[in-house]
Amino acid sequence: MLTFNFFMEVLQMRTGCERCLVFAAGVVLGASAYAMIKSGKAKKAAVKVLAKGIEIQDKVAEMAEKTKESVSDTVAEARCAADGESC
């Protein structure tokens, strides 16, 4: 049966190599991100993504406002019904 200690030993054997690979991957990713930003393509893509995000935010805010109005109407009708008045 495999135990926790066995897994810890395996991780300790591979840790040195994995750390090097993670560091190298970070360097490559950072260098590629820097190159994309310098080229201007990333800025254009970021602007498009942000514009779409703002559009979605506006739609969600509009839906939330409509929902709030609907709930307010329902609460007002429930108060009228509780008071025995006709609304």
N, CA, C and O atoms as a CHARMM CRD file, in Angstrom:
* protein
*
  348
    1    1 MET  N      0.84600  -1.18000   0.00000 PROA 1      0.00000
    2    1 MET  CA     0.00000   0.00000   0.00000 PROA 1      0.00000
    3    1 MET  C      0.89000   1.24000   0.00000 PROA 1      0.00000
    4    1 MET  O      1.88100   1.31100   0.72600 PROA 1      0.00000
    5    2 LEU  N      0.51900   2.20800  -0.82100 PROA 2      0.00000
    6    2 LEU  CA     1.28500   3.44100  -0.90900 PROA 2      0.00000
    7    2 LEU  C      0.94700   4.34700   0.26100 PROA 2      0.00000
    8    2 LEU  O     -0.21300   4.48000   0.65100 PROA 2      0.00000
    9    3 THR  N      1.95200   4.94900   0.79800 PROA 3      0.00000
   10    3 THR  CA     1.74100   5.80400   1.95700 PROA 3      0.00000
   11    3 THR  C      2.10100   7.23800   1.62000 PROA 3      0.00000
   12    3 THR  O      2.68400   7.52200   0.57400 PROA 3      0.00000
   13    4 PHE  N      1.74600   8.12700   2.51800 PROA 4      0.00000
   14    4 PHE  CA     2.04700   9.54400   2.36100 PROA 4      0.00000
   15    4 PHE  C      3.55900   9.77000   2.29300 PROA 4      0.00000
   16    4 PHE  O      4.03100  10.60500   1.52100 PROA 4      0.00000
   17    5 ASN  N      4.31700   9.02400   3.10400 PROA 5      0.00000
   18    5 ASN  CA     5.77500   9.17100   3.11100 PROA 5      0.00000
   19    5 ASN  C      6.38000   8.81300   1.76100 PROA 5      0.00000
   20    5 ASN  O      7.33900   9.44400   1.31600 PROA 5      0.00000
   21    6 PHE  N      5.81600   7.79800   1.10900 PROA 6      0.00000
   22    6 PHE  CA     6.30600   7.40800  -0.21300 PROA 6      0.00000
   23    6 PHE  C      6.14800   8.56500  -1.19800 PROA 6      0.00000
   24    6 PHE  O      7.06900   8.87700  -1.95400 PROA 6      0.00000
   25    7 PHE  N      4.96900   9.19900  -1.18300 PROA 7      0.00000
   26    7 PHE  CA     4.73800  10.31600  -2.08200 PROA 7      0.00000
   27    7 PHE  C      5.66200  11.48600  -1.76900 PROA 7      0.00000
   28    7 PHE  O      6.14000  12.16400  -2.67800 PROA 7      0.00000
   29    8 MET  N      5.91200  11.72100  -0.49700 PROA 8      0.00000
   30    8 MET  CA     6.81100  12.80900  -0.10900 PROA 8      0.00000
   31    8 MET  C      8.23500  12.53500  -0.59900 PROA 8      0.00000
   32    8 MET  O      8.92200  13.45100  -1.05300 PROA 8      0.00000
   33    9 GLU  N      8.67900  11.27600  -0.50700 PROA 9      0.00000
   34    9 GLU  CA    10.00700  10.92200  -0.99400 PROA 9      0.00000
   35    9 GLU  C     10.11000  11.12400  -2.50000 PROA 9      0.00000
   36    9 GLU  O     11.11900  11.63000  -2.99100 PROA 9      0.00000
   37   10 VAL  N      9.08500  10.73700  -3.22600 PROA 10     0.00000
   38   10 VAL  CA     9.08900  10.92200  -4.67700 PROA 10     0.00000
   39   10 VAL  C      9.13500  12.40600  -5.01500 PROA 10     0.00000
   40   10 VAL  O      9.88500  12.81400  -5.90200 PROA 10     0.00000
   41   11 LEU  N      8.35000  13.21300  -4.32500 PROA 11     0.00000
   42   11 LEU  CA     8.35200  14.64600  -4.58100 PROA 11     0.00000
   43   11 LEU  C      9.70400  15.26900  -4.26300 PROA 11     0.00000
   44   11 LEU  O     10.15600  16.15800  -4.98400 PROA 11     0.00000
   45   12 GLN  N     10.34800  14.82100  -3.20800 PROA 12     0.00000
   46   12 GLN  CA    11.64900  15.36300  -2.84300 PROA 12     0.00000
   47   12 GLN  C     12.69600  15.00400  -3.88400 PROA 12     0.00000
   48   12 GLN  O     13.60100  15.80000  -4.13500 PROA 12     0.00000
   49   13 MET  N     12.60400  13.84200  -4.49200 PROA 13     0.00000
   50   13 MET  CA    13.55700  13.45000  -5.52800 PROA 13     0.00000
   51   13 MET  C     13.40300  14.31600  -6.77000 PROA 13     0.00000
   52   13 MET  O     14.39200  14.63200  -7.43100 PROA 13     0.00000
   53   14 ARG  N     12.17900  14.70000  -7.09200 PROA 14     0.00000
   54   14 ARG  CA    11.90200  15.42900  -8.32200 PROA 14     0.00000
   55   14 ARG  C     11.88000  16.93000  -8.11200 PROA 14     0.00000
   56   14 ARG  O     11.81700  17.66800  -9.09600 PROA 14     0.00000
   57   15 THR  N     11.92700  17.41600  -6.89600 PROA 15     0.00000
   58   15 THR  CA    11.75400  18.82800  -6.61000 PROA 15     0.00000
   59   15 THR  C     12.82100  19.68400  -7.27000 PROA 15     0.00000
   60   15 THR  O     12.49200  20.72200  -7.84300 PROA 15     0.00000
   61   16 GLY  N     14.07200  19.29300  -7.21400 PROA 16     0.00000
   62   16 GLY  CA    15.15000  20.08100  -7.78900 PROA 16     0.00000
   63   16 GLY  C     14.93600  20.31500  -9.27200 PROA 16     0.00000
   64   16 GLY  O     15.06400  21.44600  -9.74100 PROA 16     0.00000
   65   17 CYS  N     14.62200  19.29900  -9.99900 PROA 17     0.00000
   66   17 CYS  CA    14.41800  19.39300 -11.44200 PROA 17     0.00000
   67   17 CYS  C     13.15000  20.18800 -11.76600 PROA 17     0.00000
   68   17 CYS  O     13.15000  21.00900 -12.68300 PROA 17     0.00000
   69   18 GLU  N     12.08800  19.95000 -11.03000 PROA 18     0.00000
   70   18 GLU  CA    10.83200  20.65000 -11.28900 PROA 18     0.00000
   71   18 GLU  C     10.96600  22.14300 -11.04200 PROA 18     0.00000
   72   18 GLU  O     10.40100  22.94600 -11.78300 PROA 18     0.00000
   73   19 ARG  N     11.69600  22.51600 -10.02500 PROA 19     0.00000
   74   19 ARG  CA    11.88100  23.93500  -9.74200 PROA 19     0.00000
   75   19 ARG  C     12.61800  24.61700 -10.88100 PROA 19     0.00000
   76   19 ARG  O     12.29200  25.74600 -11.24500 PROA 19     0.00000
   77   20 CYS  N     13.59800  23.94900 -11.43700 PROA 20     0.00000
   78   20 CYS  CA    14.32900  24.51000 -12.57800 PROA 20     0.00000
   79   20 CYS  C     13.40100  24.68400 -13.77500 PROA 20     0.00000
   80   20 CYS  O     13.43900  25.70800 -14.45600 PROA 20     0.00000
   81   21 LEU  N     12.57300  23.68200 -14.02300 PROA 21     0.00000
   82   21 LEU  CA    11.64900  23.75600 -15.15300 PROA 21     0.00000
   83   21 LEU  C     10.61500  24.85900 -14.95300 PROA 21     0.00000
   84   21 LEU  O     10.29100  25.57600 -15.90000 PROA 21     0.00000
   85   22 VAL  N     10.09500  25.00500 -13.74000 PROA 22     0.00000
   86   22 VAL  CA     9.12300  26.05600 -13.45900 PROA 22     0.00000
   87   22 VAL  C      9.76500  27.42200 -13.62800 PROA 22     0.00000
   88   22 VAL  O      9.15200  28.33200 -14.18700 PROA 22     0.00000
   89   23 PHE  N     10.99400  27.57300 -13.15100 PROA 23     0.00000
   90   23 PHE  CA    11.70500  28.83900 -13.30700 PROA 23     0.00000
   91   23 PHE  C     11.91600  29.15600 -14.78300 PROA 23     0.00000
   92   23 PHE  O     11.67800  30.28300 -15.21600 PROA 23     0.00000
   93   24 ALA  N     12.36000  28.16900 -15.55600 PROA 24     0.00000
   94   24 ALA  CA    12.59400  28.37000 -16.98200 PROA 24     0.00000
   95   24 ALA  C     11.28700  28.72500 -17.69600 PROA 24     0.00000
   96   24 ALA  O     11.27000  29.60600 -18.55600 PROA 24     0.00000
   97   25 ALA  N     10.20200  28.04800 -17.34500 PROA 25     0.00000
   98   25 ALA  CA     8.91400  28.35300 -17.96300 PROA 25     0.00000
   99   25 ALA  C      8.48600  29.77800 -17.63000 PROA 25     0.00000
  100   25 ALA  O      7.92300  30.46900 -18.47900 PROA 25     0.00000
  101   26 GLY  N      8.74500  30.22400 -16.40500 PROA 26     0.00000
  102   26 GLY  CA     8.42400  31.59200 -16.01400 PROA 26     0.00000
  103   26 GLY  C      9.22500  32.61500 -16.79400 PROA 26     0.00000
  104   26 GLY  O      8.70000  33.65500 -17.19200 PROA 26     0.00000
  105   27 VAL  N     10.49800  32.31800 -17.01300 PROA 27     0.00000
  106   27 VAL  CA    11.34800  33.23100 -17.78600 PROA 27     0.00000
  107   27 VAL  C     10.84600  33.32500 -19.21800 PROA 27     0.00000
  108   27 VAL  O     10.73900  34.41900 -19.77100 PROA 27     0.00000
  109   28 VAL  N     10.53700  32.18100 -19.81700 PROA 28     0.00000
  110   28 VAL  CA    10.04600  32.17400 -21.20100 PROA 28     0.00000
  111   28 VAL  C      8.71800  32.90200 -21.30200 PROA 28     0.00000
  112   28 VAL  O      8.51700  33.69200 -22.22500 PROA 28     0.00000
  113   29 LEU  N      7.81200  32.65000 -20.37200 PROA 29     0.00000
  114   29 LEU  CA     6.51300  33.31000 -20.38300 PROA 29     0.00000
  115   29 LEU  C      6.65500  34.81500 -20.19500 PROA 29     0.00000
  116   29 LEU  O      5.98600  35.59400 -20.87400 PROA 29     0.00000
  117   30 GLY  N      7.51300  35.21800 -19.29000 PROA 30     0.00000
  118   30 GLY  CA     7.73900  36.64800 -19.06800 PROA 30     0.00000
  119   30 GLY  C      8.34300  37.32900 -20.28400 PROA 30     0.00000
  120   30 GLY  O      7.94000  38.43600 -20.64200 PROA 30     0.00000
  121   31 ALA  N      9.30500  36.67600 -20.91900 PROA 31     0.00000
  122   31 ALA  CA     9.93800  37.24800 -22.10900 PROA 31     0.00000
  123   31 ALA  C      8.94300  37.36300 -23.25800 PROA 31     0.00000
  124   31 ALA  O      8.94200  38.35700 -23.98400 PROA 31     0.00000
  125   32 SER  N      8.10300  36.35500 -23.42200 PROA 32     0.00000
  126   32 SER  CA     7.11900  36.41600 -24.50700 PROA 32     0.00000
  127   32 SER  C      6.06600  37.48100 -24.22700 PROA 32     0.00000
  128   32 SER  O      5.61800  38.16300 -25.14900 PROA 32     0.00000
  129   33 ALA  N      5.66700  37.63100 -22.97500 PROA 33     0.00000
  130   33 ALA  CA     4.69800  38.68200 -22.63000 PROA 33     0.00000
  131   33 ALA  C      5.29700  40.05600 -22.88400 PROA 33     0.00000
  132   33 ALA  O      4.61600  40.94400 -23.39800 PROA 33     0.00000
  133   34 TYR  N      6.55700  40.24000 -22.53000 PROA 34     0.00000
  134   34 TYR  CA     7.24200  41.51900 -22.76600 PROA 34     0.00000
  135   34 TYR  C      7.31100  41.82000 -24.26200 PROA 34     0.00000
  136   34 TYR  O      7.08000  42.95300 -24.68300 PROA 34     0.00000
  137   35 ALA  N      7.62700  40.80700 -25.05800 PROA 35     0.00000
  138   35 ALA  CA     7.71600  40.99200 -26.50700 PROA 35     0.00000
  139   35 ALA  C      6.36000  41.35200 -27.09900 PROA 35     0.00000
  140   35 ALA  O      6.27700  42.18900 -27.99800 PROA 35     0.00000
  141   36 MET  N      5.29800  40.72400 -26.60200 PROA 36     0.00000
  142   36 MET  CA     3.95900  41.02900 -27.11700 PROA 36     0.00000
  143   36 MET  C      3.54800  42.45400 -26.77400 PROA 36     0.00000
  144   36 MET  O      2.94100  43.14600 -27.59200 PROA 36     0.00000
  145   37 ILE  N      3.87600  42.88600 -25.57700 PROA 37     0.00000
  146   37 ILE  CA     3.51500  44.24400 -25.16800 PROA 37     0.00000
  147   37 ILE  C      4.27500  45.26800 -25.99800 PROA 37     0.00000
  148   37 ILE  O      3.72100  46.29700 -26.38400 PROA 37     0.00000
  149   38 LYS  N      5.53500  44.98600 -26.27100 PROA 38     0.00000
  150   38 LYS  CA     6.34400  45.90100 -27.06100 PROA 38     0.00000
  151   38 LYS  C      5.84000  45.98800 -28.50100 PROA 38     0.00000
  152   38 LYS  O      5.96800  47.03600 -29.13300 PROA 38     0.00000
  153   39 SER  N      5.27700  44.91400 -29.02200 PROA 39     0.00000
  154   39 SER  CA     4.84300  44.90500 -30.41800 PROA 39     0.00000
  155   39 SER  C      3.54900  45.68100 -30.62600 PROA 39     0.00000
  156   39 SER  O      3.25500  46.06000 -31.76000 PROA 39     0.00000
  157   40 GLY  N      2.78000  45.92700 -29.60500 PROA 40     0.00000
  158   40 GLY  CA     1.53200  46.65900 -29.73700 PROA 40     0.00000
  159   40 GLY  C      0.32300  45.77400 -29.95700 PROA 40     0.00000
  160   40 GLY  O     -0.80800  46.22300 -29.77300 PROA 40     0.00000
  161   41 LYS  N      0.53200  44.53500 -30.34400 PROA 41     0.00000
  162   41 LYS  CA    -0.58800  43.61300 -30.56400 PROA 41     0.00000
  163   41 LYS  C     -1.31800  43.33200 -29.26800 PROA 41     0.00000
  164   41 LYS  O     -2.54400  43.22100 -29.24600 PROA 41     0.00000
  165   42 ALA  N     -0.57600  43.21800 -28.20600 PROA 42     0.00000
  166   42 ALA  CA    -1.20000  42.92700 -26.91300 PROA 42     0.00000
  167   42 ALA  C     -2.07200  44.08600 -26.45800 PROA 42     0.00000
  168   42 ALA  O     -3.13100  43.88100 -25.86500 PROA 42     0.00000
  169   43 LYS  N     -1.62900  45.29400 -26.73500 PROA 43     0.00000
  170   43 LYS  CA    -2.41700  46.46800 -26.33100 PROA 43     0.00000
  171   43 LYS  C     -3.74400  46.49700 -27.07900 PROA 43     0.00000
  172   43 LYS  O     -4.78500  46.77500 -26.48500 PROA 43     0.00000
  173   44 LYS  N     -3.71200  46.21200 -28.37100 PROA 44     0.00000
  174   44 LYS  CA    -4.95100  46.18000 -29.14700 PROA 44     0.00000
  175   44 LYS  C     -5.88500  45.08800 -28.63700 PROA 44     0.00000
  176   44 LYS  O     -7.09400  45.29500 -28.52500 PROA 44     0.00000
  177   45 ALA  N     -5.31800  43.93300 -28.33200 PROA 45     0.00000
  178   45 ALA  CA    -6.13600  42.83200 -27.81100 PROA 45     0.00000
  179   45 ALA  C     -6.70900  43.19000 -26.44300 PROA 45     0.00000
  180   45 ALA  O     -7.86600  42.88500 -26.15400 PROA 45     0.00000
  181   46 ALA  N     -5.90100  43.83600 -25.60200 PROA 46     0.00000
  182   46 ALA  CA    -6.37100  44.23000 -24.26900 PROA 46     0.00000
  183   46 ALA  C     -7.50000  45.23700 -24.37300 PROA 46     0.00000
  184   46 ALA  O     -8.46000  45.16900 -23.60500 PROA 46     0.00000
  185   47 VAL  N     -7.40200  46.17300 -25.31100 PROA 47     0.00000
  186   47 VAL  CA    -8.45800  47.16800 -25.50300 PROA 47     0.00000
  187   47 VAL  C     -9.75400  46.48300 -25.92800 PROA 47     0.00000
  188   47 VAL  O    -10.82800  46.82900 -25.43700 PROA 47     0.00000
  189   48 LYS  N     -9.66000  45.52200 -26.83100 PROA 48     0.00000
  190   48 LYS  CA   -10.85600  44.79400 -27.27500 PROA 48     0.00000
  191   48 LYS  C    -11.48700  44.01100 -26.13100 PROA 48     0.00000
  192   48 LYS  O    -12.70700  44.00300 -25.97000 PROA 48     0.00000
  193   49 VAL  N    -10.64800  43.35600 -25.34100 PROA 49     0.00000
  194   49 VAL  CA   -11.15900  42.57500 -24.21300 PROA 49     0.00000
  195   49 VAL  C    -11.82400  43.48700 -23.19100 PROA 49     0.00000
  196   49 VAL  O    -12.90100  43.17400 -22.68500 PROA 49     0.00000
  197   50 LEU  N    -11.18900  44.61200 -22.88800 PROA 50     0.00000
  198   50 LEU  CA   -11.77100  45.54800 -21.92800 PROA 50     0.00000
  199   50 LEU  C    -13.07400  46.14500 -22.44600 PROA 50     0.00000
  200   50 LEU  O    -14.02200  46.31300 -21.67800 PROA 50     0.00000
  201   51 ALA  N    -13.13400  46.46700 -23.73600 PROA 51     0.00000
  202   51 ALA  CA   -14.36700  47.00400 -24.31300 PROA 51     0.00000
  203   51 ALA  C    -15.50300  45.99600 -24.19100 PROA 51     0.00000
  204   51 ALA  O    -16.62700  46.35900 -23.84500 PROA 51     0.00000
  205   52 LYS  N    -15.21000  44.74100 -24.47100 PROA 52     0.00000
  206   52 LYS  CA   -16.23100  43.69900 -24.34800 PROA 52     0.00000
  207   52 LYS  C    -16.64300  43.54300 -22.88400 PROA 52     0.00000
  208   52 LYS  O    -17.82300  43.34600 -22.59100 PROA 52     0.00000
  209   53 GLY  N    -15.68600  43.62900 -21.97200 PROA 53     0.00000
  210   53 GLY  CA   -15.99600  43.53400 -20.55100 PROA 53     0.00000
  211   53 GLY  C    -16.89800  44.66300 -20.08400 PROA 53     0.00000
  212   53 GLY  O    -17.82000  44.44500 -19.29700 PROA 53     0.00000
  213   54 ILE  N    -16.63300  45.87000 -20.56700 PROA 54     0.00000
  214   54 ILE  CA   -17.47800  47.01800 -20.20900 PROA 54     0.00000
  215   54 ILE  C    -18.88300  46.83200 -20.76900 PROA 54     0.00000
  216   54 ILE  O    -19.86800  47.15900 -20.10700 PROA 54     0.00000
  217   55 GLU  N    -18.97300  46.31100 -21.98200 PROA 55     0.00000
  218   55 GLU  CA   -20.28200  46.05400 -22.59000 PROA 55     0.00000
  219   55 GLU  C    -21.07300  45.04300 -21.76900 PROA 55     0.00000
  220   55 GLU  O    -22.26800  45.22300 -21.53400 PROA 55     0.00000
  221   56 ILE  N    -20.40900  43.99200 -21.34100 PROA 56     0.00000
  222   56 ILE  CA   -21.06500  42.97200 -20.52200 PROA 56     0.00000
  223   56 ILE  C    -21.47600  43.55800 -19.17800 PROA 56     0.00000
  224   56 ILE  O    -22.56000  43.26200 -18.67500 PROA 56     0.00000
  225   57 GLN  N    -20.61500  44.39100 -18.59600 PROA 57     0.00000
  226   57 GLN  CA   -20.92500  45.02300 -17.30800 PROA 57     0.00000
  227   57 GLN  C    -22.17700  45.89000 -17.42800 PROA 57     0.00000
  228   57 GLN  O    -23.03100  45.87100 -16.54200 PROA 57     0.00000
  229   58 ASP  N    -22.28900  46.64400 -18.51300 PROA 58     0.00000
  230   58 ASP  CA   -23.46800  47.48200 -18.71200 PROA 58     0.00000
  231   58 ASP  C    -24.73200  46.64900 -18.84500 PROA 58     0.00000
  232   58 ASP  O    -25.77000  47.00300 -18.28600 PROA 58     0.00000
  233   59 LYS  N    -24.65300  45.54600 -19.58100 PROA 59     0.00000
  234   59 LYS  CA   -25.81900  44.67600 -19.73700 PROA 59     0.00000
  235   59 LYS  C    -26.23700  44.06400 -18.40600 PROA 59     0.00000
  236   59 LYS  O    -27.42800  43.97900 -18.10600 PROA 59     0.00000
  237   60 VAL  N    -25.26800  43.64000 -17.61400 PROA 60     0.00000
  238   60 VAL  CA   -25.57200  43.04200 -16.31500 PROA 60     0.00000
  239   60 VAL  C    -26.18900  44.09100 -15.38800 PROA 60     0.00000
  240   60 VAL  O    -27.13300  43.79500 -14.65400 PROA 60     0.00000
  241   61 ALA  N    -25.65800  45.31300 -15.42100 PROA 61     0.00000
  242   61 ALA  CA   -26.21400  46.37800 -14.58200 PROA 61     0.00000
  243   61 ALA  C    -27.65200  46.68100 -14.98400 PROA 61     0.00000
  244   61 ALA  O    -28.50000  46.91600 -14.12400 PROA 61     0.00000
  245   62 GLU  N    -27.92900  46.67800 -16.27900 PROA 62     0.00000
  246   62 GLU  CA   -29.29600  46.92200 -16.76600 PROA 62     0.00000
  247   62 GLU  C    -30.23200  45.80900 -16.31000 PROA 62     0.00000
  248   62 GLU  O    -31.35500  46.07700 -15.88300 PROA 62     0.00000
  249   63 MET  N    -29.77400  44.55900 -16.40100 PROA 63     0.00000
  250   63 MET  CA   -30.60000  43.43200 -15.95700 PROA 63     0.00000
  251   63 MET  C    -30.84100  43.50600 -14.45700 PROA 63     0.00000
  252   63 MET  O    -31.93900  43.20300 -13.99100 PROA 63     0.00000
  253   64 ALA  N    -29.83000  43.90400 -13.70000 PROA 64     0.00000
  254   64 ALA  CA   -29.98000  44.02200 -12.24900 PROA 64     0.00000
  255   64 ALA  C    -30.98900  45.10500 -11.89900 PROA 64     0.00000
  256   64 ALA  O    -31.78300  44.92900 -10.97500 PROA 64     0.00000
  257   65 GLU  N    -30.97300  46.21400 -12.61400 PROA 65     0.00000
  258   65 GLU  CA   -31.92100  47.30200 -12.36300 PROA 65     0.00000
  259   65 GLU  C    -33.35000  46.85300 -12.64900 PROA 65     0.00000
  260   65 GLU  O    -34.26800  47.16000 -11.88900 PROA 65     0.00000
  261   66 LYS  N    -33.53400  46.11900 -13.75900 PROA 66     0.00000
  262   66 LYS  CA   -34.87300  45.61000 -14.08800 PROA 66     0.00000
  263   66 LYS  C    -35.35600  44.63100 -13.01700 PROA 66     0.00000
  264   66 LYS  O    -36.52300  44.65600 -12.62500 PROA 66     0.00000
  265   67 THR  N    -34.46300  43.78000 -12.55400 PROA 67     0.00000
  266   67 THR  CA   -34.81700  42.81600 -11.51200 PROA 67     0.00000
  267   67 THR  C    -35.18200  43.53500 -10.22500 PROA 67     0.00000
  268   67 THR  O    -36.13500  43.15800  -9.54300 PROA 67     0.00000
  269   68 LYS  N    -34.42400  44.56600  -9.89500 PROA 68     0.00000
  270   68 LYS  CA   -34.69700  45.34000  -8.68100 PROA 68     0.00000
  271   68 LYS  C    -36.07900  45.98900  -8.74600 PROA 68     0.00000
  272   68 LYS  O    -36.82200  45.98200  -7.76500 PROA 68     0.00000
  273   69 GLU  N    -36.41700  46.55000  -9.91000 PROA 69     0.00000
  274   69 GLU  CA   -37.74100  47.16300 -10.08300 PROA 69     0.00000
  275   69 GLU  C    -38.83800  46.12400  -9.94100 PROA 69     0.00000
  276   69 GLU  O    -39.86300  46.37900  -9.30800 PROA 69     0.00000
  277   70 SER  N    -38.62700  44.95000 -10.52800 PROA 70     0.00000
  278   70 SER  CA   -39.62700  43.89000 -10.46100 PROA 70     0.00000
  279   70 SER  C    -39.83200  43.42400  -9.01700 PROA 70     0.00000
  280   70 SER  O    -40.96400  43.20200  -8.58700 PROA 70     0.00000
  281   71 VAL  N    -38.75500  43.28000  -8.28900 PROA 71     0.00000
  282   71 VAL  CA   -38.86000  42.85100  -6.89400 PROA 71     0.00000
  283   71 VAL  C    -39.54900  43.92800  -6.07000 PROA 71     0.00000
  284   71 VAL  O    -40.35600  43.61100  -5.19600 PROA 71     0.00000
  285   72 SER  N    -39.24800  45.19200  -6.32900 PROA 72     0.00000
  286   72 SER  CA   -39.89600  46.29000  -5.60200 PROA 72     0.00000
  287   72 SER  C    -41.39900  46.29100  -5.84800 PROA 72     0.00000
  288   72 SER  O    -42.18100  46.50700  -4.92300 PROA 72     0.00000
  289   73 ASP  N    -41.80500  46.05100  -7.09600 PROA 73     0.00000
  290   73 ASP  CA   -43.23300  45.98100  -7.41800 PROA 73     0.00000
  291   73 ASP  C    -43.90000  44.82100  -6.67600 PROA 73     0.00000
  292   73 ASP  O    -44.99600  44.96700  -6.13400 PROA 73     0.00000
  293   74 THR  N    -43.23800  43.68600  -6.65900 PROA 74     0.00000
  294   74 THR  CA   -43.79300  42.51600  -5.98700 PROA 74     0.00000
  295   74 THR  C    -43.92900  42.76200  -4.48800 PROA 74     0.00000
  296   74 THR  O    -44.93100  42.37600  -3.88500 PROA 74     0.00000
  297   75 VAL  N    -42.93000  43.40100  -3.88400 PROA 75     0.00000
  298   75 VAL  CA   -42.98500  43.70100  -2.45400 PROA 75     0.00000
  299   75 VAL  C    -44.11900  44.67600  -2.16400 PROA 75     0.00000
  300   75 VAL  O    -44.83000  44.52700  -1.17000 PROA 75     0.00000
  301   76 ALA  N    -44.29100  45.68200  -3.03500 PROA 76     0.00000
  302   76 ALA  CA   -45.38000  46.64700  -2.83100 PROA 76     0.00000
  303   76 ALA  C    -46.73400  45.95800  -2.91700 PROA 76     0.00000
  304   76 ALA  O    -47.62200  46.24500  -2.11400 PROA 76     0.00000
  305   77 GLU  N    -46.90700  45.05900  -3.87400 PROA 77     0.00000
  306   77 GLU  CA   -48.16100  44.32900  -3.99700 PROA 77     0.00000
  307   77 GLU  C    -48.38900  43.44000  -2.77100 PROA 77     0.00000
  308   77 GLU  O    -49.51700  43.31400  -2.29500 PROA 77     0.00000
  309   78 ALA  N    -47.32600  42.83000  -2.26600 PROA 78     0.00000
  310   78 ALA  CA   -47.47400  41.96900  -1.08600 PROA 78     0.00000
  311   78 ALA  C    -47.86000  42.79600   0.14000 PROA 78     0.00000
  312   78 ALA  O    -48.63700  42.33500   0.97600 PROA 78     0.00000
  313   79 ARG  N    -47.32700  44.00400   0.25200 PROA 79     0.00000
  314   79 ARG  CA   -47.70400  44.87100   1.38500 PROA 79     0.00000
  315   79 ARG  C    -49.16000  45.27500   1.28500 PROA 79     0.00000
  316   79 ARG  O    -49.86200  45.31500   2.29500 PROA 79     0.00000
  317   80 CYS  N    -49.62800  45.57700   0.07600 PROA 80     0.00000
  318   80 CYS  CA   -51.03300  45.92100  -0.10200 PROA 80     0.00000
  319   80 CYS  C    -51.91600  44.74600   0.26900 PROA 80     0.00000
  320   80 CYS  O    -52.93700  44.91600   0.93600 PROA 80     0.00000
  321   81 ALA  N    -51.53100  43.56800  -0.15400 PROA 81     0.00000
  322   81 ALA  CA   -52.32100  42.36200   0.13500 PROA 81     0.00000
  323   81 ALA  C    -52.31500  42.09600   1.65300 PROA 81     0.00000
  324   81 ALA  O    -53.32800  41.67900   2.21400 PROA 81     0.00000
  325   82 ALA  N    -51.19700  42.33300   2.29600 PROA 82     0.00000
  326   82 ALA  CA   -51.11800  42.10000   3.74200 PROA 82     0.00000
  327   82 ALA  C    -51.96900  43.09200   4.51900 PROA 82     0.00000
  328   82 ALA  O    -52.50500  42.75800   5.57500 PROA 82     0.00000
  329   83 ASP  N    -52.09800  44.31000   4.00400 PROA 83     0.00000
  330   83 ASP  CA   -52.90000  45.33000   4.66400 PROA 83     0.00000
  331   83 ASP  C    -54.38200  45.18100   4.34600 PROA 83     0.00000
  332   83 ASP  O    -55.22000  45.83300   4.96900 PROA 83     0.00000
  333   84 GLY  N    -54.70700  44.33300   3.38600 PROA 84     0.00000
  334   84 GLY  CA   -56.08900  44.11200   3.02100 PROA 84     0.00000
  335   84 GLY  C    -56.62900  45.15300   2.04700 PROA 84     0.00000
  336   84 GLY  O    -57.84000  45.26100   1.85500 PROA 84     0.00000
  337   85 GLU  N    -55.75600  45.89300   1.45200 PROA 85     0.00000
  338   85 GLU  CA   -56.17100  46.91900   0.48200 PROA 85     0.00000
  339   85 GLU  C    -56.11800  46.32800  -0.91900 PROA 85     0.00000
  340   85 GLU  O    -55.40600  45.35700  -1.17200 PROA 85     0.00000
  341   86 SER  N    -56.87900  46.92600  -1.82300 PROA 86     0.00000
  342   86 SER  CA   -56.78300  46.50900  -3.21400 PROA 86     0.00000
  343   86 SER  C    -55.79200  47.42800  -3.90900 PROA 86     0.00000
  344   86 SER  O    -55.84800  48.64600  -3.74400 PROA 86     0.00000
  345   87 CYS  N    -54.90500  46.86000  -4.66900 PROA 87     0.00000
  346   87 CYS  CA   -53.85300  47.65100  -5.31500 PROA 87     0.00000
  347   87 CYS  C    -54.11500  47.82700  -6.78100 PROA 87     0.00000
  348   87 CYS  O    -53.32700  48.46800  -7.47700 PROA 87     0.00000
